[in-house]
Amino acid sequence: MRRMGWFSISCLALAALLALGPPGARAGLLARIGDVDGFGYGAAPGFHAANGGPANAHGNPVLTDRDFLPDINGDGVVATGRRDDFDLRSAAEVGNTANSFGAGVSNTSGTLGSKFTDISLSRSYDASAAANRVLVGGDPNSGLVFGAGGPFPSPPSNTLPNQPGFAFSFDVNKANLASGTPIFFNMVFGDYDVSPAIVTITRKDGSTENIAVHTQPNAEDGLIQAATANLTFGDVLADGGSVWNGFLRADFVAPREPYTAFDYVELSTIPLVGVPEPPSLIMGCLGVVMVTLLVAARRRRAA
């Protein structure tokens, strides 16, 4: 069976990506559920992590990989039942329509799941909402704003599991995407710390595969992580005549997890993360990459 795992990228995929040129000039695929806004916190000014340091540990424009979900209550823990519930969703996210697509990609009305982004998927959310203790805006510098928040995406919140399901359904112009191009499933999530935690991928042909999600170390409460899974072209896309028909479903299965959050998930021709290969394999990759770049450069000059 073809292997499929987190934090991996092949030599050929790397060579193909580099040959396409700078990211801003690449044709390819982008289908995103949710938005890149740091779980609705943006840069999280004034917020602290459970470890006492800044939630934005690296000074990023928005909270992202290796930053932390804010410890809203300031008690040194990010967890359900500890006044850490938040709902920073936009109206489009609440309405399950906060999706964005790259050039040549169009939604076919089946892309769903944004109601699960920018909200604490917490067992105590409903109780916090009833007490108007859901964080809905502000920051420690300007003042925190609490309220009832919006509806929990998978009610009731106190019944596990309350993990999300994301569905992608779209068309891609064939001129924007070559057949066989590697596809990557990217996500940014926070505070996965209870095992087991897996993602069940349902492909275009209806087949499924389970992928393990890395839980955070015990000393990094509220950790935000980015992850990438390798997919083949055929996992996601099928010939639709003048277009490629795209579909993928990703269901998160964590039956004992009481508190998590998601910023966004996406399908892309650009991986969000990757692990360096061993030195011997790196040298092999460099050879493939150099040849690919030289061929691409000669073709561009010839054109």
C-alpha positions in Angstrom: 0.0 0.0 0.0 1.2 3.5 -0.8 2.5 5.2 2.4 1.0 8.5 3.4 2.2 10.4 6.5 2.7 13.7 8.2 5.7 16.0 7.6 7.1 14.3 4.5 7.9 15.4 1.0 9.6 13.4 -1.8 12.5 14.4 -4.0 10.3 14.4 -7.1 7.7 16.6 -5.4 10.4 19.0 -4.3 11.9 19.2 -7.8 8.5 19.7 -9.4 7.7 22.5 -7.0 11.0 24.3 -7.6 10.7 24.0 -11.3 7.4 25.8 -11.3 9.2 29.0 -10.1 8.4 31.4 -7.2 5.2 30.7 -5.2 3.5 33.9 -6.5 4.0 32.8 -10.1 2.9 29.2 -9.8 -0.2 27.8 -11.3 -1.6 25.0 -9.2 -4.3 24.2 -6.6 -5.5 26.0 -3.5 -8.8 25.2 -1.8 -9.0 26.4 1.8 -11.6 26.0 4.5 -11.5 28.8 7.1 -9.0 31.7 7.0 -5.4 32.4 8.0 -6.0 34.6 11.0 -4.4 32.9 13.9 -7.7 31.3 15.2 -9.3 34.7 15.1 -6.7 36.1 17.5 -4.5 37.6 14.8 -1.1 38.4 16.4 -2.7 37.9 19.8 -1.3 41.1 21.4 -1.0 40.9 25.2 -2.1 37.3 25.4 0.0 34.8 27.3 0.5 31.0 26.9 -0.1 28.6 29.7 3.7 28.5 30.3 3.6 32.3 31.1 5.4 33.4 27.9 3.7 35.3 25.1 1.1 33.3 23.1 2.8 34.6 20.0 6.1 33.0 20.8 7.8 34.0 17.5 6.4 37.4 16.7 4.4 36.1 13.7 1.8 38.3 12.0 -0.8 35.8 13.2 -0.6 32.8 15.6 0.8 29.8 13.8 3.0 26.8 14.0 4.9 26.5 17.4 2.9 29.4 18.9 0.3 28.8 21.6 -3.4 29.2 22.1 -3.9 31.9 24.7 -4.5 31.0 28.3 -7.5 33.3 28.5 -8.1 32.9 32.3 -4.4 33.2 33.1 -4.3 30.2 35.4 -1.5 28.3 33.7 -3.7 25.8 31.9 -5.5 25.8 28.5 -8.4 23.4 28.9 -12.1 22.8 29.0 -13.8 24.1 32.2 -11.0 26.6 32.8 -12.6 29.7 31.2 -10.6 29.2 28.0 -13.6 29.0 25.7 -13.6 31.4 22.7 -15.5 32.1 19.5 -13.7 34.4 17.2 -15.5 33.2 14.0 -16.6 35.5 11.3 -20.2 35.4 10.1 -19.1 33.4 7.1 -17.4 30.9 9.3 -20.5 30.5 11.5 -22.5 30.1 8.3 -20.1 27.4 7.1 -19.2 29.3 3.9 -15.7 30.8 4.8 -13.9 29.1 1.9 -11.3 30.5 -0.5 -9.9 29.2 -3.8 -6.9 29.9 -5.9 -6.8 30.9 -9.6 -8.7 28.5 -11.8 -10.4 26.8 -8.9 -14.2 27.1 -8.3 -16.4 25.8 -5.5 -19.1 23.3 -6.4 -21.1 24.2 -3.3 -20.0 21.1 -1.3 -17.0 22.7 0.5 -18.0 22.7 4.1 -16.5 22.8 7.6 -15.5 26.4 8.4 -18.0 26.5 11.3 -15.4 24.4 13.1 -12.6 27.0 12.7 -11.7 29.9 15.1 -13.7 28.4 18.0 -12.7 26.3 21.0 -14.1 22.8 20.4 -14.5 22.4 24.2 -16.8 20.3 26.3 -17.5 23.4 28.5 -18.5 25.7 25.5 -22.2 25.5 26.1 -21.9 26.2 29.8 -19.6 29.2 29.0 -22.1 30.4 26.4 -25.0 30.2 28.9 -22.9 32.3 31.4 -21.8 34.8 28.8 -18.2 33.7 29.5 -17.1 33.0 25.9 -14.3 35.2 24.6 -15.7 37.0 21.5 -13.3 39.8 21.0 -10.7 42.3 22.4 -7.3 41.6 23.9 -5.6 42.1 27.3 -4.3 45.5 26.1 -7.6 47.0 25.0 -9.9 44.9 27.2 -11.4 41.4 26.7 -14.9 41.1 25.4 -17.1 38.2 26.6 -20.5 37.0 25.5 -22.6 34.0 24.5 -20.7 33.4 21.3 -22.3 31.7 18.3 -23.8 28.2 18.1 -21.5 25.3 18.8 -20.8 23.6 15.5 -21.6 20.1 16.7 -24.1 20.3 19.6 -24.2 19.6 22.4 -20.6 20.5 23.3 -20.4 18.4 26.4 -20.9 15.1 24.5 -17.7 13.6 23.0 -16.5 13.3 20.4 -16.9 16.9 19.2 -14.2 16.9 16.5 -14.7 18.5 13.1 -15.3 17.1 9.6 -14.1 19.0 6.6 -15.3 18.4 3.0 -13.8 19.8 -0.2 -15.7 19.8 -3.5 -14.5 21.9 -6.4 -13.4 22.1 -10.0 -10.0 23.1 -11.4 -9.3 24.4 -14.9 -7.0 21.9 -16.6 -4.8 24.7 -17.8 -4.0 25.5 -14.1 -3.0 22.0 -13.0 -1.1 19.3 -14.7 -2.2 15.7 -14.3 -0.1 13.8 -11.7 0.9 16.9 -9.7 1.4 16.0 -6.0 -1.4 17.4 -3.7 -0.9 18.2 0.0 -3.5 18.4 2.8 -2.4 21.1 5.1 -3.8 22.1 8.5 -3.1 24.4 11.5 -4.6 23.2 14.8 -4.0 23.7 18.5 -4.0 21.8 21.8 -4.2 18.2 20.6 -2.9 16.4 23.8 -5.1 13.3 24.2 -4.5 10.0 22.4 -5.8 8.5 20.2 -6.0 11.2 17.5 -6.3 10.4 13.9 -7.6 11.9 10.6 -9.7 9.7 8.4 -9.2 10.7 4.8 -12.0 9.8 2.3 -10.7 10.0 -1.3 -12.4 10.8 -4.6 -13.0 7.1 -5.2 -14.6 6.6 -1.8 -11.6 4.7 -0.3 -10.4 5.8 3.1 -7.1 5.9 5.1 -6.3 6.8 8.7 -3.4 9.2 9.5 -2.0 9.7 13.0 -2.0 13.2 14.4 1.0 14.1 16.6 -0.2 15.1 20.1 1.7 17.9 21.9 4.4 17.3 24.6 3.1 17.5 28.1 5.1 20.7 28.8 3.6 22.6 25.9 0.0 23.1 26.9 -2.0 24.9 24.1 0.7 24.3 21.5 -0.3 25.2 17.9 1.0 22.8 15.2 1.1 22.8 11.4 0.9 19.5 9.6 1.0 18.3 6.0 -0.1 14.9 4.5 1.0 13.8 1.1 -1.8 12.9 -1.4 -1.6 11.7 -4.9 -3.4 13.5 -7.8 -5.9 10.6 -8.1 -6.7 10.8 -4.4 -8.4 14.1 -4.9 -9.0 14.7 -8.6 -10.8 13.0 -11.5 -11.3 13.8 -15.2 -14.3 16.0 -15.6 -13.9 16.8 -19.3 -12.8 20.4 -19.5 -12.0 20.5 -15.8 -10.6 18.3 -13.0 -13.4 17.4 -10.5 -12.0 17.6 -6.9 -13.2 16.0 -3.8 -11.8 15.1 -0.4 -13.2 14.6 3.1 -11.2 14.8 6.3 -12.8 13.6 9.5 -10.9 14.1 12.8 -11.4 11.3 15.2 -10.3 11.9 18.8 -13.0 10.3 21.0 -11.4 11.4 24.3 -10.2 14.9 23.4 -12.1 17.6 25.4 -10.5 20.7 23.9 -9.0 21.6 20.6 -9.1 24.4 18.0 -8.5 24.8 14.2 -7.4 27.8 12.3 -7.8 26.4 8.8 -7.4 23.3 6.6 -6.5 23.3 2.9 -5.6 21.3 -0.2 -2.7 22.8 -2.0 0.2 22.0 -4.4 2.5 23.6 -1.9 3.2 21.7 1.4 2.9 23.7 4.6 5.6 21.8 6.4 8.3 19.2 5.6 11.0 17.4 7.5 14.7 17.6 6.2 15.7 14.3 4.6 18.9 12.4 5.7 22.1 13.8 4.1 22.5 11.0 1.5 19.0 11.6 0.3 19.4 15.3 0.3 22.3 15.0 -2.1 20.2 12.8 -4.3 17.4 15.4 -4.2 19.8 18.2 -5.0 20.9 16.3 -8.2 17.3 15.9 -9.2 16.5 19.5 -8.4 19.5 20.9 -10.3 18.7 18.9 -13.4 15.1 19.9 -13.2 15.9 23.6 -12.8 18.4 23.5 -15.7 15.8 21.9 -18.0 13.2 24.4 -16.9 15.5 27.3 -17.5 16.5 26.1 -21.0 12.8 25.7 -21.9 12.0 29.3 -20.6 14.9 30.7 -22.7 13.8 28.7 -25.8 10.3 30.1 -25.4 
